[in-house]
Amino acid sequence: MKNLQENWEKTLELLKSELPPVSFETWISPLAAKKADLSKKILYVECGEPFITDILQKRYLSLLENAVKTIFNETYKINFIDSFHEKNQKKTEEPDFDEEFYFNPRYSFDNFVVGGTNQYANAVALAVAETPCKMYNPLFIYGDSGLGKTHLMHAIGHYILENHKKLKVLYVSSEMFTNELIMALKDKNKIRNFKKKYRNIDVLLIDDIQFIEKKEATQEEFFHTFNTLYDLNKQIIISSDRAPNKLTNLDERLRSRFSWNIIADIQPPDYETRVAILMKKAEIENVEISEDLRSVINLIAEKIKYNIRELEGAFSRIISFSVLMNKPITVSFAKENLKDIVSSGDLRINTENIKRAVCKYYNITIKDIESSKKIRSLAFPRQVAMFLCRELTSSSLPKIGGSFGGRDHTTVLHACQKIKKEVFSDENVSNDIETLKEIINES
């Protein structure tokens, strides 16, 4: 793209005028536009380190994409890539692979903290990595968002690339698989290359398979891809946020195949494992383990019980703020800068809890809220629930859409924008939102 860097500099200038100086200098200023995919309308932005991606996705993604739209005069989806990813990761030999198929160098077995709730998943993942195509095929790993599924997928990929150098390894999200298929279906040559790409590999790792629910063409193509690889004794590893039998909007043939061999779940870590995870992160980040830091780690581990990504994100926030403000890390410093976490108590807020609370409040069923019916008595509660999921959880737009009957991320974005406007213009809606927040926080 011509003038990519010039437009990006203008985008940063625009954001600088819209954000507090500390927020801009900490999170936005270090960002760098690497390239733009004009056909897919994706802008790849380098963001420094992996943990920063979560913060950017949760707090600044919409703001960034709106600023890009203003300056570039085009709508682009932003894909964040970290500098370690850009500099150190390996590619397979397949010529068409792009950023989506890199492995994060920090997601290794050595860096995966094992506890009672993930021990089995780690063991079978390592077994598959050590002897791919020999046992445990397919391997299906499932668990809630932020518990380490993707970490294990990347760890398997790393291990195989380092120890079985002749094998062709492909890691892809189900969203990328779908997008590539859509592009390929427009041209006979492209669909031929698509099939060749996915069926001439030794190891396929596909992340977040739940996103192909209700996508019939994608399911059909993946069904044939799965069969081809399986018949050729190639290794297949799949991750999902639910067990195969819970993927109710997926073709029964696929659900059956996902259950053919090993199904390993990952549950939220216990307190000791959460502490160990943060101690490991401090070690990786070369942060000195003082008594004060131990106390801060204990505090964070007590407050965040159900999402490792949020656990590590809170710890990284404290480290970053300490450096930025030139202040020592103490418990009081942590409490001041983690008010949103400390004040919320030991809560488990996720999309399922939010859906249940909203359904009860509006006297509808889970089936209703996940249905395609557009009557206001169902559509409005559905939009409220999506808005609350975006507000109260770290789930991405596609993740939220998937939990509402496989809806597209643009549907979620529209719902969030609509309810946000009504909160300011309609007192009844504002009261509903506040009441629901109280119900969810107390549940």
GUDO-508734 format. One record per residue (C-alpha): residue number from 1; x, y, z. Coordinates in steps of 0.02 Angstrom, whole numbers, padded with zeros to 5 digits. Layout:
! GUDO-508734
   k   east  north     up
 NUM      X      Y      Z
...
! end
This chain:
! GUDO-508734
   k   east  north     up
   1  00000  00000  00000
   2  00064  00172 -00046
   3  00086  00295  00097
   4  00054  00162  00230
   5  00177  00238  00354
   6  00119  00415  00318
   7 -00062  00369  00349
   8 -00015  00273  00506
   9  00076  00425  00575
  10 -00080  00529  00544
  11 -00183  00395  00631
  12 -00071  00406  00785
  13 -00086  00595  00784
  14 -00275  00580  00782
  15 -00274  00456  00926
  16 -00154  00566  01024
  17 -00284  00703  01025
  18 -00420  00584  01085
  19 -00331  00493  01227
  20 -00254  00542  01394
  21 -00065  00565  01375
  22 -00023  00416  01488
  23 -00138  00298  01393
  24 -00073  00355  01224
  25  00112  00344  01270
  26  00091  00175  01356
  27 -00017  00080  01234
  28 -00035  00172  01068
  29  00127  00264  01031
  30  00234  00104  01019
  31  00120  00028  00886
  32  00187  00009  00710
  33  00092 -00030  00550
  34  00184 -00172  00462
  35  00078 -00205  00308
  36 -00098 -00198  00238
  37 -00186 -00342  00152
  38 -00292 -00249  00024
  39 -00395 -00399 -00030
  40 -00446 -00451  00146
  41 -00448 -00274  00216
  42 -00332 -00319  00359
  43 -00202 -00202  00434
  44 -00061 -00291  00526
  45  00002 -00191  00675
  46  00154 -00236  00778
  47  00126 -00210  00964
  48  00285 -00254  01059
  49  00246 -00402  01171
  50  00108 -00535  01175
  51  00022 -00476  01334
  52 -00009 -00305  01259
  53 -00122 -00382  01127
  54 -00256 -00424  01257
  55 -00260 -00247  01323
  56 -00268 -00173  01149
  57 -00407 -00293  01096
  58 -00512 -00257  01249
  59 -00489 -00069  01270
  60 -00430  00010  01110
  61 -00476 -00097  00959
  62 -00634 -00003  00909
  63 -00548  00165  00935
  64 -00401  00110  00827
  65 -00510  00042  00688
  66 -00617  00199  00685
  67 -00461  00309  00676
  68 -00391  00202  00534
  69 -00556  00217  00440
  70 -00550  00407  00459
  71 -00371  00425  00397
  72 -00359  00284  00270
  73 -00535  00316  00204
  74 -00558  00126  00207
  75 -00626  00003  00334
  76 -00488 -00113  00395
  77 -00489 -00250  00526
  78 -00334 -00234  00635
  79 -00231 -00391  00672
  80 -00104 -00368  00810
  81  00063 -00457  00796
  82  00201 -00450  00928
  83  00383 -00413  00890
  84  00442 -00583  00952
  85  00318 -00662  00830
  86  00386 -00554  00689
  87  00570 -00586  00722
  88  00588 -00762  00788
  89  00449 -00876  00729
  90  00468 -01013  00601
  91  00365 -01045  00448
  92  00322 -01211  00371
  93  00376 -01245  00193
  94  00205 -01204  00122
  95  00225 -01047  00015
  96  00053 -00970  00048
  97  00065 -00958  00238
  98  00056 -00785  00316
  99  00054 -00710  00491
 100 -00092 -00818  00548
 101  00017 -00973  00537
 102  00162 -00919  00646
 103  00191 -00993  00818
 104  00215 -00879  00967
 105  00391 -00915  01033
 106  00332 -00890  01213
 107  00201 -01025  01198
 108  00311 -01177  01230
 109  00293 -01328  01343
 110  00432 -01258  01453
 111  00328 -01101  01484
 112  00165 -01193  01514
 113  00133 -01204  01701
 114  00056 -01372  01741
 115 -00071 -01394  01881
 116 -00207 -01515  01926
 117 -00334 -01437  01808
 118 -00228 -01445  01651
 119 -00111 -01591  01686
 120 -00201 -01715  01574
 121 -00216 -01594  01428
 122 -00031 -01552  01442
 123  00018 -01737  01449
 124 -00079 -01787  01293
 125 -00022 -01630  01200
 126  00159 -01675  01237
 127  00129 -01856  01184
 128  00059 -01797  01018
 129  00205 -01678  00994
 130  00331 -01817  01031
 131  00249 -01946  00916
 132  00138 -01855  00790
 133  00030 -01964  00679
 134  00061 -02115  00793
 135 -00069 -02099  00931
 136 -00207 -01986  00997
 137 -00275 -01939  00827
 138 -00373 -01830  00823
 139 -00333 -01735  00983
 140 -00474 -01620  01039
 141 -00435 -01490  01174
 142 -00573 -01385  01249
 143 -00600 -01259  01388
 144 -00657 -01081  01422
 145 -00569 -00932  01346
 146 -00402 -00886  01423
 147 -00358 -01054  01503
 148 -00213 -01105  01390
 149 -00284 -01199  01240
 150 -00194 -01091  01114
 151 -00034 -01101  01218
 152 -00038 -01292  01204
 153 -00076 -01284  01018
 154  00075 -01173  00989
 155  00182 -01281  01103
 156  00139 -01435  00999
 157  00184 -01341  00841
 158  00350 -01281  00911
 159  00399 -01453  00971
 160  00359 -01539  00807
 161  00451 -01408  00704
 162  00605 -01426  00814
 163  00606 -01615  00832
 164  00523 -01680  00673
 165  00595 -01562  00544
 166  00532 -01658  00393
 167  00350 -01640  00441
 168  00243 -01502  00368
 169  00149 -01414  00507
 170  00003 -01294  00482
 171 -00079 -01193  00621
 172 -00235 -01094  00576
 173 -00386 -01020  00663
 174 -00556 -01079  00603
 175 -00593 -00899  00556
 176 -00444 -00895  00438
 177 -00495 -01064  00366
 178 -00668 -00994  00331
 179 -00603 -00831  00256
 180 -00481 -00922  00142
 181 -00619 -01039  00085
 182 -00733 -00893  00042
 183 -00595 -00814 -00062
 184 -00553 -00981 -00145
 185 -00732 -01019 -00196
 186 -00728 -00872 -00316
 187 -00600 -00956 -00428
 188 -00572 -01137 -00482
 189 -00384 -01120 -00474
 190 -00393 -01045 -00300
 191 -00503 -01185 -00233
 192 -00382 -01311 -00306
 193 -00238 -01225 -00216
 194 -00341 -01213 -00058
 195 -00371 -01401 -00056
 196 -00189 -01435 -00095
 197 -00132 -01323  00046
 198 -00239 -01404  00180
 199 -00229 -01584  00122
 200 -00043 -01598  00086
 201  00021 -01573  00262
 202  00073 -01690  00402
 203  00003 -01596  00551
 204 -00150 -01482  00554
 205 -00185 -01377  00709
 206 -00349 -01283  00698
 207 -00396 -01164  00838
 208 -00571 -01113  00897
 209 -00668 -01236  00790
 210 -00831 -01174  00868
 211 -00830 -01028  00748
 212 -00877 -01139  00601
 213 -01045 -01178  00681
 214 -01188 -01135  00562
 215 -01064 -01110  00419
 216 -01121 -01253  00308
 217 -00996 -01232  00165
 218 -00851 -01219  00288
 219 -00909 -01373  00383
 220 -00925 -01471  00221
 221 -00749 -01424  00165
 222 -00674 -01458  00336
 223 -00762 -01627  00340
 224 -00674 -01679  00180
 225 -00509 -01604  00238
 226 -00523 -01701  00400
 227 -00563 -01864  00310
 228 -00419 -01844  00188
 229 -00291 -01810  00324
 230 -00357 -01945  00438
 231 -00357 -02076  00299
 232 -00177 -02030  00260
 233 -00132 -02051  00445
 234 -00093 -01867  00467
 235 -00105 -01784  00638
 236 -00255 -01672  00676
 237 -00265 -01562  00832
 238 -00421 -01459  00865
 239 -00466 -01334  01001
 240 -00636 -01269  01053
 241 -00722 -01178  01195
 242 -00840 -01327  01215
 243 -00837 -01516  01209
 244 -00888 -01595  01042
 245 -01061 -01645  01105
 246 -01094 -01463  01155
 247 -01062 -01397  00979
 248 -01246 -01415  00939
 249 -01242 -01309  00782
 250 -01106 -01416  00704
 251 -01134 -01556  00579
 252 -01159 -01721  00672
 253 -01028 -01803  00561
 254 -00897 -01681  00624
 255 -00950 -01696  00806
 256 -00933 -01884  00791
 257 -00759 -01873  00714
 258 -00699 -01751  00847
 259 -00740 -01884  00976
 260 -00649 -02027  00889
 261 -00497 -02021  01003
 262 -00436 -01909  01145
 263 -00540 -01767  01215
 264 -00445 -01664  01344
 265 -00522 -01521  01442
 266 -00437 -01378  01533
 267 -00520 -01309  01689
 268 -00481 -01146  01782
 269 -00318 -01159  01881
 270 -00315 -01177  02069
 271 -00236 -01045  02180
 272 -00064 -01128  02187
 273 -00058 -01144  01998
 274 -00110 -00962  01976
 275  00033 -00908  02089
 276  00153 -01020  01993
 277  00095 -00945  01828
 278  00134 -00769  01887
 279  00300 -00822  01962
 280  00345 -00898  01794
 281  00293 -00740  01704
 282  00402 -00635  01820
 283  00547 -00750  01781
 284  00518 -00735  01594
 285  00505 -00546  01607
 286  00665 -00539  01714
 287  00572 -00457  01857
 288  00657 -00474  02026
 289  00554 -00579  02148
 290  00547 -00472  02305
 291  00434 -00499  02456
 292  00325 -00355  02397
 293  00308 -00434  02225
 294  00261 -00600  02304
 295  00124 -00511  02400
 296  00061 -00429  02240
 297  00062 -00597  02151
 298 -00038 -00673  02293
 299 -00163 -00530  02284
 300 -00189 -00549  02096
 301 -00201 -00739  02111
 302 -00335 -00720  02245
 303 -00439 -00601  02141
 304 -00429 -00676  01966
 305 -00478 -00859  01969
 306 -00548 -00907  01802
 307 -00446 -00832  01660
 308 -00258 -00849  01641
 309 -00252 -00715  01507
 310 -00332 -00590  01627
 311 -00220 -00651  01768
 312 -00062 -00618  01667
 313 -00135 -00456  01598
 314 -00162 -00386  01772
 315  00016 -00432  01822
 316  00086 -00352  01663
 317 -00014 -00195  01697
 318  00069 -00176  01867
 319  00242 -00204  01794
 320  00211 -00078  01655
 321  00137  00054  01770
 322  00281  00033  01893
 323  00407  00069  01754
 324  00303  00210  01681
 325  00275  00297  01848
 326  00446  00253  01918
 327  00367  00183  02076
 328  00407  00024  02173
 329  00287 -00123  02162
 330  00192 -00139  02325
 331  00022 -00206  02377
 332 -00047 -00029  02396
 333  00020  00017  02223
 334 -00062 -00139  02150
 335 -00228 -00105  02234
 336 -00229  00074  02171
 337 -00195  00021  01992
 338 -00306 -00133  01993
 339 -00460 -00051  02069
 340 -00575 -00131  01940
 341 -00512 -00305  01989
 342 -00493 -00281  02177
 343 -00664 -00201  02198
 344 -00753 -00332  02096
 345 -00709 -00470  02218
 346 -00689 -00653  02171
 347 -00813 -00658  02031
 348 -00835 -00770  01882
 349 -00911 -00666  01746
 350 -00923 -00747  01576
 351 -01040 -00749  01427
 352 -01143 -00895  01492
 353 -01175 -00813  01661
 354 -01223 -00651  01575
 355 -01343 -00740  01457
 356 -01427 -00830  01601
 357 -01448 -00668  01699
 358 -01520 -00574  01550
 359 -01639 -00716  01507
 360 -01705 -00723  01684
 361 -01723 -00533  01691
 362 -01823 -00523  01529
 363 -01913 -00689  01556
 364 -01850 -00776  01401
 365 -01752 -00937  01374
 366 -01572 -00971  01322
 367 -01643 -01049  01163
 368 -01734 -00884  01129
 369 -01580 -00776  01151
 370 -01475 -00888  01038
 371 -01611 -00903  00905
 372 -01623 -00808  00740
 373 -01791 -00731  00786
 374 -01790 -00541  00765
 375 -01946 -00489  00859
 376 -01906 -00348  00981
 377 -01951 -00449  01137
 378 -01804 -00563  01094
 379 -01690 -00451  00991
 380 -01675 -00316  01124
 381 -01625 -00433  01267
 382 -01504 -00517  01147
 383 -01422 -00349  01108
 384 -01415 -00306  01293
 385 -01329 -00471  01330
 386 -01202 -00443  01191
 387 -01167 -00268  01257
 388 -01140 -00334  01434
 389 -01026 -00472  01370
 390 -00920 -00340  01285
 391 -00921 -00229  01439
 392 -00891 -00359  01574
 393 -00781 -00491  01493
 394 -00622 -00497  01389
 395 -00707 -00598  01252
 396 -00680 -00540  01073
 397 -00823 -00492  00958
 398 -00812 -00657  00861
 399 -00808 -00754  01025
 400 -00964 -00664  01088
 401 -01052 -00689  00921
 402 -01012 -00874  00927
 403 -01098 -00892  01095
 404 -01257 -00813  01027
 405 -01298 -00944  00897
 406 -01144 -00918  00788
 407 -01176 -00736  00744
 408 -01050 -00631  00649
 409 -00939 -00508  00743
 410 -01019 -00363  00648
 411 -01187 -00409  00724
 412 -01111 -00398  00898
 413 -01029 -00231  00858
 414 -01195 -00161  00796
 415 -01283 -00222  00955
 416 -01151 -00144  01067
 417 -01159  00023  00977
 418 -01349  00024  00980
 419 -01364 -00013  01167
 420 -01226  00110  01208
 421 -01325  00248  01123
 422 -01487  00197  01210
 423 -01402  00198  01380
 424 -01371  00385  01356
 425 -01539  00425  01276
 426 -01660  00310  01367
 427 -01669  00310  01557
 428 -01760  00143  01560
 429 -01622  00058  01461
 430 -01490  00138  01572
 431 -01580  00073  01727
 432 -01594 -00101  01651
 433 -01407 -00106  01616
 434 -01360 -00048  01791
 435 -01481 -00172  01872
 436 -01414 -00315  01766
 437 -01235 -00270  01810
 438 -01279 -00280  01994
 439 -01366 -00448  01969
 440 -01218 -00519  01872
 441 -01090 -00456  01998
 442 -01188 -00531  02142
 443 -01225 -00697  02059
! end
